[in-house]
Amino acid sequence: MHIWLGFAILALVLWGITGVTQKLSTNRISSDRSFLWFCWAMVALSAVVLGLARPHWGLATVVVVCSIAGGALNGLGAWTSFRALESGGKASIVISLISLYPLLTVLLAVLLLGERLSGMQMTGALVAIAAAILLSLEGPPKPKA
């Protein structure tokens, strides 16, 4: 197995668990407060990584700007996911829908980076879109017992 695949699977597991913890927190405190605790956890984790890594500070401006933009966009995405959960979204639906963000990454990679998709990959993207539509549909209300 390639090492990148192991890290990708670990990310999938960690983010899968995260969806449940986010819903549990927004059931008890506001999305804003949940997000602030999320940020504090990221600051603490960043301090650990900084202590373990040997950062290379002589980076090109474009690398720094892209890294900061990526962090800001990731943070805004997390904040809006907390808001979606707090405002009544079911974790099983909200997290499934927002986890389709790679489709936007694929589209941008094709348009901006010149990457190509195989027929199988295109089929996978279309199936993911169909899954998102099906997941977002609410069935009829259940009768009260």
Secondary structure, 3 states (H helix, E strand, C coil): CCHHHHHHHHHHHHHHHHHHHHHHHHCCCCHHHHHHHHHHHHHHHHHHHHHHCCCCCCCCHHHHHHHHHHHHHHHHHHHHHHHHHHCCCCHHHHHHHHCCCHHHHHHHHHHHHCCCCCHHHHHHHHHHHHHHHHHHCCCCCCCCC
